[in-house]
């Protein structure tokens, strides 16, 4: 696979300062007033002014110039306008209108983190009196940007942009509703969803384990219960633990851990998921506002504004 990572995502919001303050509290490391880095991925979030919240740009990492040539050729075969330099290929997604940039970038190399010891029946991995998740202190620090989820009014066209154009692979489908797509060994790096309006559904950020999901979410909800969206739970597609929160602009942000990896393509068969399995394995039922955020109607009418 010539593509190997998400480099960064750029989101547009009406209130840059307020949204930036949220992501600093979320645990991302500010590199300037509106850009943020993860521990392992470098600068991976940029926030820019926009009249309504929206996905502005998604950058994907490739290995070398030959990869860029292949991507440019595929995009041109879709009759899309392509800008190509020695370091990047840029095209506009034809439905939702965000920029997709494929850039030569180093692969994310994550140092192996010792597995969190959990005791079980007949298995004592942890002999200290208290679990690590109980005694940890300090803020949760996301390790990398895992995936981006977007709604589109033309699912087939947006999915074709990613698969036929950029070279993403299909991991699983939600029958009639969306597709999980990957550009790395993670189960998915993009999820495209059929929707009545084009909008950014959420960004997702990897943390060490389920305890860090709980610690991060609880800190974000302290004094801000209105930020809660959905969690704690575990997805079926990707298998990851999750907890979703909402930023001041209305974008969802997810802490996740323990996602499936597709290391050998031939060993993975995409499933067509139906019903609740397309959403989760266990956890509280998803609220209606997760499936269709409350401001999507405003997106449709053009009346959306900062909340």
C-alpha positions as CSV (number, residue, x, y, z in Angstrom):
1,X,0.0,0.0,0.0
2,X,1.6,3.3,-1.1
3,X,-0.6,5.3,1.2
4,X,0.3,4.8,4.9
5,X,-1.2,7.4,7.2
6,X,-3.4,10.5,7.8
7,X,-1.1,13.5,7.9
8,X,-3.5,16.1,9.2
9,X,-7.1,17.3,9.1
10,X,-8.1,21.0,8.7
11,X,-11.5,22.0,10.0
12,X,-13.3,25.3,9.4
13,X,-15.3,26.8,12.3
14,X,-16.9,30.2,13.1
15,X,-15.2,30.5,16.5
16,X,-11.5,29.5,16.0
17,X,-10.4,30.6,19.5
18,X,-13.2,28.7,21.3
19,X,-12.7,25.6,19.3
20,X,-8.9,25.7,19.7
21,X,-9.3,26.0,23.5
22,X,-11.5,22.8,23.4
23,X,-8.8,20.8,21.6
24,X,-6.1,22.0,23.9
25,X,-8.2,20.7,26.8
26,X,-8.9,17.5,24.8
27,X,-5.1,16.8,25.1
28,X,-3.7,17.9,21.8
29,X,-0.5,19.9,22.0
30,X,-0.7,23.4,20.6
31,X,1.9,24.3,18.0
32,X,0.5,27.8,17.5
33,X,-2.9,29.4,18.3
34,X,-4.9,27.1,16.0
35,X,-2.7,24.1,15.2
36,X,-2.2,21.0,17.3
37,X,0.1,18.0,17.4
38,X,-0.3,14.5,18.7
39,X,2.4,12.6,20.5
40,X,3.4,10.3,17.5
41,X,1.9,12.0,14.5
42,X,3.2,15.6,14.7
43,X,0.9,18.4,13.7
44,X,-2.4,16.8,12.8
45,X,-5.1,19.3,13.5
46,X,-5.5,22.8,11.9
47,X,-8.4,25.1,12.7
48,X,-9.3,27.9,10.3
49,X,-12.1,30.4,10.1
50,X,-15.2,29.5,8.2
51,X,-18.9,30.7,8.2
52,X,-20.1,27.2,9.2
53,X,-18.3,24.2,10.6
54,X,-16.9,22.0,7.8
55,X,-14.1,19.7,6.7
56,X,-11.7,21.9,4.8
57,X,-8.7,19.6,4.0
58,X,-7.6,16.0,4.6
59,X,-4.0,15.2,4.1
60,X,-2.8,11.6,3.4
61,X,0.8,10.4,3.6
62,X,2.5,8.6,0.7
63,X,5.9,7.1,0.4
64,X,7.4,8.6,-2.7
65,X,7.0,10.5,-6.0
66,X,5.9,7.3,-7.8
67,X,3.0,7.0,-5.4
68,X,2.0,10.6,-6.2
69,X,2.1,9.9,-10.0
70,X,-0.2,6.9,-9.5
71,X,-2.7,9.0,-7.4
72,X,-2.6,11.8,-9.9
73,X,-3.3,9.4,-12.8
74,X,-6.3,7.9,-11.0
75,X,-7.8,11.2,-10.1
76,X,-7.4,12.5,-13.7
77,X,-9.2,9.3,-14.8
78,X,-12.2,10.5,-12.8
79,X,-12.1,13.8,-14.7
80,X,-11.0,15.8,-11.7
81,X,-8.7,18.8,-11.8
82,X,-5.3,17.9,-10.2
83,X,-2.5,20.1,-8.9
84,X,0.8,18.1,-8.7
85,X,4.2,19.2,-7.3
86,X,7.2,17.1,-6.4
87,X,5.9,16.7,-2.9
88,X,2.1,16.5,-3.2
89,X,-1.0,15.9,-5.3
90,X,-4.1,18.0,-4.5
91,X,-7.7,17.6,-5.7
92,X,-11.1,18.8,-4.6
93,X,-13.6,16.1,-3.6
94,X,-16.5,16.8,-6.0
95,X,-19.4,16.4,-3.6
96,X,-18.5,17.7,-0.2
97,X,-15.9,20.1,-1.6
98,X,-13.0,19.6,0.8
99,X,-9.4,19.4,-0.4
100,X,-7.6,16.1,-0.4
101,X,-3.9,16.4,-0.4
102,X,-1.6,13.4,-0.8
103,X,1.9,14.3,0.4
104,X,5.2,12.4,0.7
105,X,5.5,12.0,4.4
106,X,7.4,9.7,6.8
107,X,5.5,6.8,8.2
108,X,4.3,7.1,11.8
109,X,6.6,5.0,13.9
110,X,5.1,4.3,17.3
111,X,7.3,3.0,20.0
112,X,6.0,-0.2,21.5
113,X,4.1,0.6,24.6
114,X,4.0,-2.2,27.3
115,X,0.5,-3.7,27.4
116,X,-1.6,-2.5,30.3
117,X,-1.8,-5.4,32.7
118,X,-5.4,-6.5,33.4
119,X,-6.2,-9.4,35.8
120,X,-8.7,-12.1,34.8
121,X,-9.9,-15.5,35.9
122,X,-6.8,-17.6,36.5
123,X,-4.6,-14.8,35.1
124,X,-2.7,-12.3,37.4
125,X,-1.0,-9.9,35.1
126,X,-1.1,-7.1,37.7
127,X,0.1,-7.8,41.2
128,X,0.3,-4.2,42.4
129,X,-2.6,-3.3,44.7
130,X,-4.2,-0.8,42.3
131,X,-4.7,-0.7,38.5
132,X,-2.6,1.7,36.4
133,X,-5.8,3.5,35.2
134,X,-6.6,4.3,38.8
135,X,-3.3,5.9,39.8
136,X,-2.5,7.8,36.5
137,X,-2.2,11.5,36.8
138,X,-1.9,14.4,34.3
139,X,-3.8,15.1,31.1
140,X,-4.5,12.4,28.5
141,X,-2.4,12.9,25.4
142,X,-3.7,11.4,22.1
143,X,-1.1,9.5,20.2
144,X,-2.3,10.0,16.7
145,X,-5.2,11.0,14.4
146,X,-6.9,7.8,13.7
147,X,-9.8,8.6,11.3
148,X,-12.1,11.2,10.0
149,X,-15.9,10.7,9.3
150,X,-17.9,12.7,6.9
151,X,-21.5,12.8,5.7
152,X,-22.1,13.2,2.0
153,X,-25.2,13.7,-0.1
154,X,-23.7,11.3,-2.7
155,X,-22.2,8.3,-1.0
156,X,-21.2,6.5,-4.1
157,X,-19.4,9.5,-5.6
158,X,-17.5,10.3,-2.4
159,X,-16.6,6.6,-1.8
160,X,-15.4,6.4,-5.4
161,X,-13.2,9.5,-4.9
162,X,-11.4,7.8,-2.0
163,X,-11.2,4.3,-3.5
164,X,-10.8,4.8,-7.3
165,X,-9.2,8.2,-6.9
166,X,-6.9,8.2,-3.9
167,X,-6.5,4.5,-3.5
168,X,-8.2,3.7,-0.2
169,X,-9.4,0.2,0.4
170,X,-12.8,-0.9,1.7
171,X,-12.7,-2.6,5.2
172,X,-16.4,-3.0,5.9
173,X,-19.7,-1.5,4.6
174,X,-22.8,-0.4,6.5
175,X,-25.5,-1.6,4.1
176,X,-27.1,1.4,2.5
177,X,-25.4,3.9,4.8
178,X,-21.7,4.0,4.5
179,X,-18.2,2.5,4.0
180,X,-15.2,2.1,6.3
181,X,-12.1,2.9,4.2
182,X,-8.4,2.5,5.0
183,X,-5.1,4.0,3.8
184,X,-3.0,2.3,6.5
185,X,-3.0,-0.9,8.5
186,X,-5.7,0.6,10.8
187,X,-9.2,-0.9,10.1
188,X,-10.4,2.5,8.9
189,X,-9.0,6.0,8.4
190,X,-12.1,7.4,6.8
191,X,-15.8,6.6,7.1
192,X,-18.1,8.1,4.5
193,X,-21.8,8.2,5.4
194,X,-24.9,8.9,3.3
195,X,-26.4,12.1,4.7
196,X,-28.9,14.8,3.7
197,X,-26.1,17.4,3.8
198,X,-22.4,17.4,3.5
199,X,-20.8,17.8,6.9
200,X,-17.9,16.7,9.1
201,X,-19.2,14.1,11.6
202,X,-16.2,13.5,13.7
203,X,-12.4,13.2,14.1
204,X,-11.0,10.3,16.1
205,X,-7.9,10.3,18.3
206,X,-6.0,7.2,19.5
207,X,-5.1,6.9,23.2
208,X,-3.3,4.1,25.0
209,X,-6.2,2.0,26.4
210,X,-9.8,2.1,27.6
211,X,-8.7,3.7,30.9
212,X,-7.3,6.7,29.0
213,X,-10.6,7.0,27.2
214,X,-12.4,7.1,30.5
215,X,-10.0,9.5,32.1
216,X,-10.0,11.8,29.1
217,X,-13.8,11.9,28.8
218,X,-14.4,12.4,32.5
219,X,-12.0,15.4,32.5
220,X,-13.7,16.9,29.5
221,X,-17.1,16.5,31.0
222,X,-16.1,18.0,34.4
223,X,-18.1,21.3,34.4
224,X,-19.1,20.7,30.8
225,X,-21.7,17.8,30.8
226,X,-23.1,19.3,27.5
227,X,-20.1,18.0,25.7
228,X,-21.1,14.3,26.1
229,X,-22.4,12.6,23.0
230,X,-22.0,8.8,23.2
231,X,-20.0,6.4,25.2
232,X,-18.4,4.4,26.7
233,X,-18.8,1.6,24.3
234,X,-17.2,-0.7,21.8
235,X,-17.7,-0.7,18.0
236,X,-18.2,-3.9,16.0
237,X,-16.5,-2.4,12.9
238,X,-12.9,-1.9,13.9
239,X,-13.6,-3.3,17.4
240,X,-12.4,-0.1,19.1
241,X,-13.5,1.2,22.4
242,X,-15.0,4.7,22.0
243,X,-16.3,7.8,23.7
244,X,-17.6,10.8,21.7
245,X,-17.6,14.4,22.8
246,X,-18.7,17.6,21.0
247,X,-16.6,20.7,20.4
248,X,-18.0,24.2,20.5
249,X,-18.6,24.3,16.8
250,X,-20.7,21.1,16.9
251,X,-18.0,18.6,15.5
252,X,-17.7,15.4,17.4
253,X,-14.3,14.2,18.7
254,X,-13.6,10.6,19.7
255,X,-11.1,9.1,22.1
256,X,-10.5,5.5,20.9
257,X,-8.2,2.5,21.6
258,X,-7.7,-1.1,20.6
259,X,-8.7,-0.8,16.9
260,X,-8.4,-3.8,14.5
261,X,-5.4,-3.8,12.2
262,X,-5.4,-5.1,8.6
263,X,-1.7,-6.1,8.2
264,X,-2.3,-8.6,5.3
265,X,-5.0,-7.5,2.9
266,X,-5.6,-11.0,1.7
267,X,-6.5,-12.1,5.2
268,X,-9.3,-9.5,5.5
269,X,-12.8,-9.9,4.0
270,X,-15.0,-6.8,4.1
271,X,-18.4,-7.5,5.8
272,X,-21.7,-5.9,4.9
273,X,-23.0,-4.8,8.3
274,X,-26.7,-4.3,9.0
275,X,-28.6,-2.9,11.9
276,X,-26.9,-2.1,15.2
277,X,-23.8,-4.0,14.2
278,X,-23.0,-1.1,11.9
279,X,-22.8,1.1,14.9
280,X,-21.6,-0.8,17.9
281,X,-21.1,-4.1,19.7
282,X,-22.0,-2.9,23.3
283,X,-22.6,0.3,25.1
284,X,-25.5,2.7,25.7
285,X,-27.8,3.1,22.6
286,X,-26.6,5.9,20.3
287,X,-28.6,9.1,20.7
288,X,-30.5,10.3,17.6
289,X,-28.2,13.3,17.6
290,X,-25.2,11.0,17.0
291,X,-26.7,9.5,13.9
292,X,-27.8,12.9,12.6
293,X,-26.3,15.9,14.4
294,X,-28.9,18.5,15.4
295,X,-27.3,21.2,13.2
296,X,-27.5,19.2,9.9
297,X,-30.9,20.6,9.1
298,X,-29.4,24.1,9.4
299,X,-26.6,22.9,7.0
300,X,-29.3,21.9,4.6
301,X,-31.1,25.3,4.8
302,X,-27.9,27.4,4.9
303,X,-28.8,28.7,8.3
304,X,-26.1,27.0,10.3
305,X,-24.1,29.1,12.7
306,X,-21.8,28.5,15.7
307,X,-23.6,27.0,18.7
